[in-house]
């Protein structure tokens, strides 16, 4: 995994992908993606840049010391956001651009009319914050970090303003939005609320390093506290997929380390998450309320693996769970060693492979495991 995941992720970043017509020898169309464009998978409906997947790729590159690649991914997302200038909202004194779209084509267009997903802006900021932390951990001083991140300062400022606009008082929670389940929602999900919180936390962190986000660090930090309290009121004690419900899903991992300081009661629910979400092959479904089709999904399994490894010192049982799930992912690759999207009940890989989101999460989990054992 430590070798195949990064090589596959690099292959999915800025690729040229051909589509043949008429069988062998037929005409082929080539999709040429820009440098830094992370394609979710090389085939069919997945041959797009998902903001969420790309942000995790940026975080994974930073975690393994590929800082230039990480910044290039974030810079590409910044260019995509700049292309959305036609839709703006007024937030206080700021004219705020519309959020990033769910996905983009090779030329930066939008393939369909699906609703924007509000988590994308949060994930972009979260990835930028992760990169800042990784740069500091590598020995760079604050001025060097600030200089390195200068190309993404403008997109971070736009994103921070947008998250402030999404979380006004007195409720301090964003509106309902589709999340990684890719379904319409009328009730706020943890998969939307948590990335908004993580983005605000990252914005406050970037401000502390001296980046000009056009929102003061004190204002950002105050909003972080307000959103954390609002999320606890809305989702605790069950921490289900939807506010006030107990249908746990993988987004539970987002309100615990390694993403953020644990929110009240979330760790107790996390201890039962694998059992509640497990599928016959040994991985997990996106959530306990997902359809009972026997399919394990590798991104959510990798999320639980990383989460478990991050809890190891506090909860050795969760640490062991993380190791087991990481081993499970390694044992359920395709015949060429790629990480697929899904695994059938009988253990056979299914869906596209390699999948960028899973590759990124596996890299982050492996880095977590190595850091713990070092």
Secondary structure as GFF3:
##gff-version 3
##sequence-region A 1 374
A	DSSP	alpha_helix	4	11	.	.	.	ID=ss1
A	DSSP	beta_strand	16	20	.	.	.	ID=ss2
A	DSSP	beta_strand	28	32	.	.	.	ID=ss3
A	DSSP	three_ten_helix	44	46	.	.	.	ID=ss4
A	DSSP	beta_strand	49	50	.	.	.	ID=ss5
A	DSSP	alpha_helix	51	63	.	.	.	ID=ss6
A	DSSP	alpha_helix	67	82	.	.	.	ID=ss7
A	DSSP	beta_strand	88	91	.	.	.	ID=ss8
A	DSSP	beta_strand	94	97	.	.	.	ID=ss9
A	DSSP	beta_strand	103	104	.	.	.	ID=ss10
A	DSSP	alpha_helix	119	137	.	.	.	ID=ss11
A	DSSP	alpha_helix	142	148	.	.	.	ID=ss12
A	DSSP	three_ten_helix	150	152	.	.	.	ID=ss13
A	DSSP	alpha_helix	153	166	.	.	.	ID=ss14
A	DSSP	alpha_helix	190	208	.	.	.	ID=ss15
A	DSSP	alpha_helix	217	235	.	.	.	ID=ss16
A	DSSP	three_ten_helix	250	255	.	.	.	ID=ss17
A	DSSP	alpha_helix	266	270	.	.	.	ID=ss18
A	DSSP	alpha_helix	273	277	.	.	.	ID=ss19
A	DSSP	beta_strand	296	297	.	.	.	ID=ss20
A	DSSP	alpha_helix	298	310	.	.	.	ID=ss21
A	DSSP	alpha_helix	316	331	.	.	.	ID=ss22
A	DSSP	beta_strand	340	343	.	.	.	ID=ss23
A	DSSP	beta_strand	349	353	.	.	.	ID=ss24
A	DSSP	alpha_helix	356	373	.	.	.	ID=ss25
###
